Amino acid sequence: MSLKLYELVGTDAARPFSPYCWRTRMALAHKGLSAESLPWRFTEKSAIAPHGSEKVPVLLHDDKPVVDSWTIATYLEDHFPDRPSLFGGEGGRAMARMLNAFGDIAIVGGIFPLIVADIPNNLAEVDAAYFRQSREARFGGKSLEQVMASRDTGVVAFRKSLEVMRQTVKKQPFIGGAAPNYADYIVFGGFQWARVVSPFKLLEADDPVYAWREKLLDAFDGMARKSPGHAV
């Protein structure tokens, strides 16, 4: 069996930072699977175009491409049923589908304007130029710095948006219950992305969400914590 994973990196090939790639990294570790990392950068679209994608993660299983973090998670669950479940059954998979949307909209979408101007600092010139041009177009021509200018107040609203999650992890160690599952990895991917690319502090140290994140940083022998990042 051969598993290879295209992961988004910048100038440091050992510093993967996509929130979606981190979902997949954690899912692979949960399943006890290892994949060869294939570093990929924003302007290297030709490398993954033959696999039917313009973005990562792309998992190759014996050279068969599986595209998109959610599709990869369900693929791993279905093709490696003898290994620990990512969902704990079909009910868990159905609930995780809702959490996948929450992770995209509330977590990744909520964090993005708080760290967006920090991201080019991690990229080579050609990738930084691509990132800036493409993302500023999404914001109606505003510069990344303009988008991020209000982050000190924006982070307050972001923290408030986590209250449902906060109430959950006050009562149980993980979103998935006594142990983490893919629901946790969906949300954690966003926080790990921020930790890797930005020194901005998203969470207060006394926040139950902070304690939850710390546990996931230490999961799988500290895999995420060992990945280069900021002390936030």
N, C-alpha and C positions, 0 to 999 in steps of 0.2 A: 504494500500500500504506500502510495506517495501522496503527500499533502503539501501544497505550496500556497502561500498567501501573499498577494500583492497588497502592500501597506503604504499609506501616504507618509512620506518623510520630507524633511527639508535639507539643509546643508549637512545635518548629522544623520547618516543612514541608520544609526542605532537608536533614533529618537522618533518612533512612530507617533503620530498625533491625531489622526482622524478619530472622532468619537465613534464612528461606525466600525472602523477597524478594531478599536478597543472592545466593542461589543463582541466581535468575532474572536479576538484573542482570548477573552475571558471564557467564551463558550467552548473553545477548543480545550482550554485548561480544565474546565469543568468535566469535560468528556475524557480527560486524560490523554488527549491527542496532541501531537506536536506537528507543526507545519514549518517548512522552510520559509523564511521571510524573504520576500522579493521587494526590495525598496522601490517605491514609485513616487514620482513627483508630478505636480500639476500639469506641466507642459509635455509629459511623456505619454500622451494619449495613444500614440501609435503602438505602445507596448501592450495595451490591453484591448485595443480595438478588435483584434482577431478573436477575442473571447466574448465579444458582443457587449462591451461596456465602455463607458467614457469615464467612469469613476470607480473608486475602490470602496470596500474590499472586493476582491475577486479571489475566490478559492479554487484551486485546481486539485481535483481528486483523481489521481491517475490520469492527469492531463484533461479531464472533463471540467469545464468551467462552471462554477456556481457563483452567481452575481447577486449582490445586495445582502446586507447583514441579516435581515429577517429571513430571507430565502436560505441563506447559509445556515442559520440556526435551525430551521425546520428540516433542512437536508441532513445536518448532523444528527438530529434527533431520530430521523427515520432510517438513516443508513447505518447508524451505530447504536442499535437498540439495547445491546448488551452492556453498554456503558452508562454511567449515571445520567439520569434524565435531566434535561434542561428545563422541563415544564411540569413534571410530576403528573402527567396525564393530559387528556384532551381538554379538560376544564381549565387546567393551568395554561395550556397553549392558547385557549380562547381569551383568557384574561390578559396574557402577555401581549396579545395582538393589540389590545387597547393601550397597554403600557408602552408599546412601541410607538404609537401615535403621540402619547404624552411625552415620551422621550424626545421625539423629533420637534414637537411644537413648544412645549414648556421648558424643557431642559436645554437642548441645543439652540432652539430659537431664543430662549431667554438669556442664555450665556453669550451668544454671538455678539450683540452690540456692546457687551462689556469688555470684550477682549480683542475685537476685530483688528484694531490698529497695531496690536502686539504681534499678530501672526506673521507679517512680512519680515520681522526681525529674525525669524527662524528659516528664512528661505533664501536661496540664491537669487541673484538679480533678475534673471529671466522669469523665474517663478513668482517672485515678489511683484514684478510688473504685471504679470498675468492676473495674479490674485487681486491686486489693487484695481485694475481696470474692470474685471468681471464683477467684483463685489460692489464697487462704487456705482456701477450701472444699476444694480439691484436697489440701491438706496437713492435713486433718482438723481445721481450725479454728486451727491454729498461725498466729501472726502471721508476716508476711514476715521481720521482724527475727529472730524465733526460728528460722526456717528457715535464715537466713543466718549465725546466730551462730557456727557452727563452721566457717566457711569457711577460716580459716587452717590448719586441719588437713585440711579437705575438699579443698583445692586440691592437697595432697600426693598424695592418692589419685587425683585427677583426672589429675595429671601422670603417675603410674605407669600409668594406663589407656591412655596414648598410646604405650606402648612399641612395639607392632607398627608403628604409623605412623612412629615415630622411627627404627626400624631400616630402614624403607623409604626415607625421605628422606635417610638417611645415604649410601645407595648410588645414588640417582638424584635429580635435582633436584626432581621433582614426583611425586605419586602416579600421575599419568598417564604418567610416563616422562620423556623429555627436555623435554617441554613440558606445560603444564597442560591438563587437559580437565575434563569435568564431575565426575569423581571428586574432583578438587581443590576445585571450587567448592562441592560438597556440604559438605565439611568446613570450608572457609574461611568459609562463611556464618555458622557458629556463632561463630567467633573475631571476625569483623567485627561481629556483633551485640553481643558483649560489649564490644568496643572502643568502640562508639558510645555505649553506655548506662552504662558503669561504669568507674571509675578503678581497679578491682581488677586486680592483676597476675596473669594466669593462667600465664604462661610465663617461665622464666628466660632471660636473654639468650644464654646459651651452649647452649641447647637447640636441636638441629637442627630441631625443629618451629617454633621461633621464627624461624629463618632462612628456613624454607619460607614462613611467614606473611608475612615481610617481602617476599619476592619477589612474592607475590600482591597485597600492598598496592601494589606498584609496577606491576603489570600494567595493560595498557590505558591507558598514559600516567598511571598513578597514580590511576585512577578511585576506588578504595576509600580510598586514603590521603587524597585531597582531600576526601572526605566527612568532615564534622565528627566528631571522636572524641577519646578520651583517649590520652595518650602512654604506652601500656602495651605 
